[in-house]
Amino acid sequence: GALPYADVTFATSVVGRGRGIYLREPAETATPQVFNVKVDPEFKELDSSLNRAKIDFDVNLALTSTAPWVKVPQFAVLPAAGKTFAVSVDPTGLKEGEAHLAHVIGYDTGKPGVGPLFRVPITVLRPVAPTVCPLAQEAPRFVRKGLGLSAGTLVRSFVAVPKGSTWAEFTLRTRAFTGGNRVLTMHVLQDTPHLSYGKGSEEFVFRFTAGGEQTKTFRVEAGG
């Protein structure tokens, strides 16, 4: 028969957050969290039969997650007034310094062949926390070794700025090599609430004619 939602779109929102779930601060990614997701059927204003369609509207949802670190109820009933359900996100086992993406997807249990009715995106950037040695009175540091880079290679790292820090020093070391010069570009982007994308972004170029090391310095701002 005809789909009960042929003229319906499904709007999703995360209570208190917006369209999806985005976690990037150390405090947000250090412990499991639960979020409430709202699904609202939005009816197109077609004709006088609309009110009847709203009354009759009732969809049995099957909810799935694309990643094991995201848990959702197996089923939910979606009436015309909408439905809120809980999504549990546990980022504690995710690899530090990398981006992780998942989706919560809703299907009609009676018509799974129709495909997803909605998707809720979940992004976790679990930052590396630079190590601190109070006894040595040294600055916090984050080290990556043994990176093999070729032309066009892109390496990303997400790093939490230590509390009280106002600047950072980046040192790049290369082994001895033969052939032409080696050129590497470093793009530093800090997401701060009061700065635009451009003002929180800096770019540095490292040019090596032989093995050795070079250092660049840039300003940073610790989180709240």
Buried (B, 14 or more C-beta within 10 A) or exposed (E): EEEBBEBBEBEBBBEEEEEBBBBBEBEBBEEEBEBEBBBBBEBEEEEEEEEEBBEEBEBEBBBBBEBEBBBBEEEBEBEBEBBEBEBBBBBEEBEBBBEBEBBBBBBBBEBEEEEEBBEBBBEBBBBBBBEEEEEEEEEBEBEEEEEEEEEEEEEEEBBBBBEEBEEBEBEBEBEEEEEEEBEBEBEBEBEEEEEEEEEBEBEBEBEBEEEEEBEBEEEBBEBE
